[in-house]
Amino acid sequence: MALDADAVGRWIDEYLGTFAACARGDGDMASLLGHFGVPMVITTDEGVVTLMTDDEAAAVMQSQLDGLRALGFHHSQVRQSEVTMLNATSSVYRATLSRRNADGDEIDCPTVTYVITDDVAGPRIVLLAARSQ
């Protein structure tokens, strides 16, 4: 896929849908993991981790999904977003997400930044930075 702001937005929408399905327990984890490139850096208010293998990425994502499922997570609504193209193969997507339960009540509202690169395997998230509100 040629990376441009619209393509990145559509790709992220698909990723967020896959993520939500996995958090609800009705999605395919392999499909979710296909959105991540390794090595991948995750940075949050709690610290930084560099994932060097697919197994490490799977373990971290499963832990995140389990935590959200315990809170009753159902889906995310994008409150605001922006895409910055770094070059023809890399972009930054930054969004404030409203994480919601099945009743539509807000669970939390993090600001998340993704660095997305496009290589022979297609677009992949190689950096995920999350900040709690």
C-alpha positions as CSV (number, residue, x, y, z in Angstrom):
1,M,0.0,0.0,0.0
2,A,1.3,3.4,-0.8
3,L,1.4,5.4,2.5
4,D,-0.5,8.6,2.5
5,A,-2.6,10.2,5.3
6,D,-5.9,8.7,4.1
7,A,-4.4,5.2,3.7
8,V,-2.9,5.4,7.2
9,G,-6.2,6.5,8.7
10,R,-8.0,3.6,7.0
11,W,-5.4,1.1,8.2
12,I,-5.5,2.4,11.8
13,D,-9.3,2.1,11.7
14,E,-9.0,-1.5,10.7
15,Y,-6.4,-2.1,13.4
16,L,-8.6,-0.5,16.1
17,G,-11.5,-2.7,15.0
18,T,-9.3,-5.8,15.2
19,F,-7.9,-4.7,18.6
20,A,-11.4,-4.2,20.0
21,A,-12.6,-7.6,18.7
22,C,-9.6,-9.3,20.4
23,A,-10.3,-7.4,23.6
24,R,-13.9,-8.6,23.6
25,G,-12.7,-12.1,23.0
26,D,-14.2,-12.5,19.5
27,G,-11.2,-11.6,17.4
28,D,-8.2,-13.3,15.9
29,M,-5.0,-12.7,17.9
30,A,-2.8,-13.6,14.8
31,S,-4.6,-10.9,12.8
32,L,-3.9,-8.4,15.6
33,L,-0.2,-9.4,15.8
34,G,0.0,-8.9,12.0
35,H,-0.3,-5.2,12.7
36,F,3.0,-5.1,14.7
37,G,6.6,-5.1,13.4
38,V,9.4,-6.4,15.6
39,P,11.5,-5.1,17.0
40,M,8.9,-2.7,18.4
41,V,9.1,-0.2,21.2
42,I,6.2,0.4,23.6
43,T,6.4,3.4,25.9
44,T,3.8,4.3,28.5
45,D,3.7,6.3,31.8
46,E,4.9,3.1,33.5
47,G,8.1,2.7,31.4
48,V,9.6,1.5,28.1
49,V,9.9,-2.0,26.7
50,T,11.5,-3.1,23.5
51,L,9.9,-6.2,22.0
52,M,12.4,-8.3,20.0
53,T,10.3,-11.3,19.1
54,D,6.8,-12.1,18.0
55,D,6.3,-14.1,21.2
56,E,7.2,-11.1,23.3
57,A,4.7,-8.9,21.3
58,A,2.0,-11.6,21.8
59,A,2.6,-11.7,25.5
60,V,2.5,-7.9,26.0
61,M,-0.6,-7.6,23.8
62,Q,-2.4,-10.4,25.5
63,S,-1.7,-8.8,28.9
64,Q,-3.1,-5.5,27.6
65,L,-6.2,-7.2,26.2
66,D,-6.8,-9.1,29.4
67,G,-6.6,-5.9,31.4
68,L,-9.1,-4.1,29.1
69,R,-11.4,-7.1,29.1
70,A,-11.5,-7.0,32.9
71,L,-12.6,-3.4,32.7
72,G,-15.5,-4.3,30.3
73,F,-13.8,-2.7,27.2
74,H,-15.9,-2.9,24.1
75,H,-14.4,-0.4,21.6
76,S,-12.5,2.8,21.1
77,Q,-13.9,6.0,19.6
78,V,-11.3,8.4,18.1
79,R,-11.9,11.8,19.6
80,Q,-9.3,13.5,17.5
81,S,-6.4,12.3,15.3
82,E,-3.7,13.5,13.0
83,V,-1.4,11.8,10.6
84,T,2.1,13.2,9.8
85,M,3.9,11.7,6.9
86,L,7.6,11.3,7.6
87,N,8.5,10.0,4.2
88,A,7.1,7.7,1.5
89,T,7.3,4.7,3.9
90,S,6.8,6.0,7.4
91,S,4.2,8.0,9.2
92,V,3.1,9.1,12.7
93,Y,-0.5,8.6,13.7
94,R,-1.5,10.4,16.9
95,A,-5.0,10.2,18.4
96,T,-6.9,10.7,21.6
97,L,-9.0,7.6,22.1
98,S,-12.1,7.2,24.2
99,R,-12.2,3.6,25.3
100,R,-15.8,2.6,26.0
101,N,-17.7,-0.3,27.5
102,A,-20.6,-2.0,25.8
103,D,-23.0,0.5,27.4
104,G,-21.0,3.4,25.8
105,D,-19.6,4.6,29.1
106,E,-16.0,5.8,29.0
107,I,-13.4,3.7,30.7
108,D,-10.4,5.9,30.0
109,C,-9.1,8.3,27.4
110,P,-5.4,7.9,26.5
111,T,-3.5,9.7,23.8
112,V,-1.7,7.2,21.7
113,T,1.0,7.8,19.1
114,Y,1.9,5.1,16.6
115,V,4.9,5.1,14.2
116,I,3.9,3.1,11.2
117,T,6.3,1.8,8.6
118,D,5.5,0.2,5.3
119,D,7.9,-2.5,4.1
120,V,7.5,-5.7,2.0
121,A,5.2,-7.2,4.8
122,G,3.0,-4.1,4.5
123,P,2.2,-1.5,7.1
124,R,3.3,-2.3,10.7
125,I,3.4,-0.4,14.0
126,V,7.0,-0.2,15.2
127,L,6.5,2.2,18.0
128,L,3.5,2.7,20.3
129,A,3.6,5.5,22.8
130,A,0.6,5.9,25.2
131,R,-0.1,8.7,27.7
132,S,-2.9,8.5,30.2
133,Q,-5.2,11.5,30.7
